[in-house]
Amino acid sequence: MRMLMRMRLWAQNPKSEKQVKFMLAIIAACLALYAVERWIGWPDALSTNRTAPPNRVAD
């Protein structure tokens, strides 16, 4: 029901062209990042499941 109310408000007071372009640019950037992550893969350095920390000698 809340989404219907929001859609009604957007239909009555549409966003400006600048705001719509901004939202579409953000969506396009998110889709581009998703596509790169799917095709190339996620870097191991940014993964939380690292194999083992480097061995350090304690003094």
C-alpha positions, -999 to +999 in steps of 0.1 A: +000+000+000+029+024+008+043+019-027+010+028-043+009+060-022+045+068-033+037+062-069+006+084-066+028+112-051+054+108-079+026+110-105+012+142-090+046+158-084+071+144-109+108+148-103+128+173-124+146+161-154+180+167-137+170+145-108+158+117-131+191+119-151+210+117-118+191+086-106+195+069-140+233+076-139+235+060-104+216+030-116+238+027-147+270+029-125+257+002-102+249-020-132+283-014-146+300-023-114+279-055-111+288-065-147+325-059-141+324-079-109+306-108-127+329-109-157+363-102-141+356-114-105+361-099-071+398-091-061+412-115-035+427-085-016+392-072-009+377-105+002+370-112+038+379-149+035+416-146+032+435-179+035+460-170+062+476-138+075+513-133+068+537-148+093+553-123+115+582-128+139+575-114+174+604-096+191 
